[in-house]
Amino acid sequence: MDIKLGDVVRLRKKHPCGSDEWQVVRLGADIRVKCLKCQRQVLLDRGIFERRVKALVSRNAQ
């Protein structure tokens, strides 16, 4: 999966705040994503992240 910093993705499960869109903040063996509604950050293993991604909403402008 070709994910870059700043990309916005939609995950399969909703966050408890009600949002399902997340921005990629950190890449590596683990991927840190930030909820776009409440700004909470979550660190996910790359394999788990790739299974949970439903769609790529937008690419980083850079």
C-alpha positions as CSV (number, residue, x, y, z in Angstrom):
1,M,0.0,0.0,0.0
2,D,1.4,3.4,-1.0
3,I,0.7,5.7,1.9
4,K,2.5,9.0,2.4
5,L,2.7,11.5,5.2
6,G,-0.3,13.8,5.3
7,D,-2.7,11.4,3.4
8,V,-6.2,11.2,4.7
9,V,-7.6,7.7,5.0
10,R,-11.0,6.2,6.0
11,L,-10.8,3.2,8.4
12,R,-13.3,0.4,8.7
13,K,-14.2,1.1,12.4
14,K,-15.3,4.5,13.6
15,H,-13.5,6.3,16.4
16,P,-15.6,6.7,19.6
17,C,-16.0,10.4,18.7
18,G,-17.9,9.4,15.6
19,S,-15.3,10.1,12.9
20,D,-13.8,7.6,10.5
21,E,-11.3,9.8,8.7
22,W,-7.7,9.9,9.9
23,Q,-4.6,11.7,8.7
24,V,-1.2,9.9,8.5
25,V,1.2,11.6,10.9
26,R,4.2,9.1,11.0
27,L,5.4,6.3,8.8
28,G,7.6,3.3,9.6
29,A,7.1,-0.1,11.0
30,D,4.3,1.5,13.0
31,I,2.0,4.1,11.5
32,R,0.6,7.0,13.6
33,V,-2.7,8.4,12.6
34,K,-4.6,11.4,13.9
35,C,-8.4,11.6,14.1
36,L,-9.6,14.6,12.1
37,K,-12.5,15.3,14.4
38,C,-11.0,15.2,17.9
39,Q,-7.3,15.3,17.1
40,R,-6.5,12.1,19.1
41,Q,-3.5,10.2,17.8
42,V,-3.2,6.4,17.6
43,L,-0.2,4.2,16.8
44,L,-1.0,1.1,14.7
45,D,1.2,-1.7,13.5
46,R,1.6,-1.5,9.7
47,G,-0.1,-4.8,9.0
48,I,-3.1,-3.9,11.2
49,F,-3.3,-0.4,9.6
50,E,-3.3,-1.9,6.0
51,R,-6.1,-4.3,7.0
52,R,-8.2,-1.5,8.5
53,V,-8.0,1.0,5.7
54,K,-11.2,1.2,3.7
55,A,-10.4,4.0,1.3
56,L,-7.9,6.7,0.6
57,V,-9.8,10.0,0.9
58,S,-7.1,12.5,-0.2
59,R,-3.4,12.7,-1.0
60,N,-1.0,15.1,0.6
61,A,-0.7,18.3,-1.5
62,Q,3.1,18.2,-1.4
